[in-house]
């Protein structure tokens, strides 16, 4: 099991949790006076605006957006991850040719064992980047699963 302190991204959450409790309490009172959208930041506000608009999309527009995002994620995985590039080639999957969500049916499922065995080559960026954190599941079904998040 990895040392949980070995990888800590430079994030607001990690900075907050590293502060002494007395300072967190004091800052908590200050933060309570700041409107939540301002406190959560520009990215949150942009995502919130998007969700408010997207809720009114037609079903066909929502499906088109989902397909576009699926293509984007699969293409990113193929181009930046040795693991996914190999898996896609093994099953003859071309992320550039996705025409329907059903096209991903040929992809194998990935479980905890696969993640544990291939984590490093699954990454689409450097695991040691300052924005990447090393976290785990709670492990309620057995051994915790450790992985990287950005």
N, C-alpha and C positions, 0 to 999 in steps of 0.2 A: 504494500500500500504506500503511495507517495506521501511525502510530507506536505500537508495542506498549505504551509507557509512558503513552500518553495517557489510558487508562481502566483504573483498577485498583480493583476493589471492595474494601471494607473487610471482608476475609475472613481467616480463620485462615491459609489457604494463602498469601495474598499477604503477610500480616504475616510469616509464617515465611520466605518466600523473600527478603524484603527485609532480614532480619537478617544481620549479618556471620557468616561461616562458623564462627568460633570460638564465638560465642554459640549458634549452632545446635547445634554439637557438645555443648556443655555442657548445653543444654536437652534434647538427645536422650537423654543419660544419665538425666536426671530423668524424662523422659516414659516411658522404658523401664520404670520402676518402677511406673507407673500402669496399672491394668488397662485393656486396650484398649476395652471398652465405655464406661468412664468417660471415657477420653481422647477418644473419638469423639463423645460428647455425647448429650443427651436424645433428639434427633430420630433419631439412629442406633438407639438402644435401642428406641424405639417402632417403627421400621420393622422391626427385627430380630424383635421380638415378633410383629408382624403376619405376617411371612414364616413364622415357626415355626408359627403357627396355621393360616395359609392353605394350607400344604402338605397338610393333611388334609381340606380341603374336597372335597365331591363335585364332579364335573365340571359339573353344572348350577349349583351355587352359584358356582363359579369363572367360568363364562360370564356369569352374571348380574352379578357384580362387574366383569368386563371391560367389559360393555355399559354399566354405570353410569359407569365411569371414562371410556369413550369419549364418552358424552353430556356429561359434565362438561367434558372438554377441548374438544370441539367447541363447546359453548355458551360457554365462556370465550373461545375464539378469535372467535366471532361477535360477542359483546357488547363485547369490548375491543380488537379489531384491525380497523382499516379495511380492510386487505388481505383478510383472511378473510371479513369481512362481504360485501365486493364479490364475491369468488369464489363464496361460498355462494349469493348471490342470482343470480349469472350462470347457475349450473347448476340452480337451483331446489332447493337443499338446505336443509332446515330442521333444525338440530341438536336442536330440542325434540321432533322427531318420529322420532328414531332408534328403530327397533324391533329391529334386527339389525345385526351388524357388516357385513353385506353392503350396508347402506344407504349406506356411504361409497364405494361403487364409482363413483358419479357424480362424485366429486371429482377434479379434475385432479392429476396428480403435480407435485411441486415439485422442481426441480433447482437446482444451484449458481447458474446464471444468474438464475433467478427470485429466489433469496435475495439475490444481489448487487444486483439492480435494485430490490427492494422491501423491503429489510431494515427500514428505519425504520417503514414502515407495517405490517409484520408484528408488531411488538412489541405486547405486551398491557399494557405498563406503561412508565414513563419510562426511557429508556436511560441517563439520567444519574443514576439512583438509586444510592445508596451501596452497595447490595447487588448491583448489576449489573456484570458484568465483560465486557471486550472481549477475545475469544480467537480463535484460528484453528486450523484443521486443519494438519497438517504440510505439506500441499501435495505429497505424493508422487505424485499423479496430474497434477500441473501446478501451477497457481497456488493458494496457500492460500486457504481460504474463511474470511473473518472474520465473526464473529457475536457476539451478546450472550448471556450466560448469567447466571442468578441464583444 
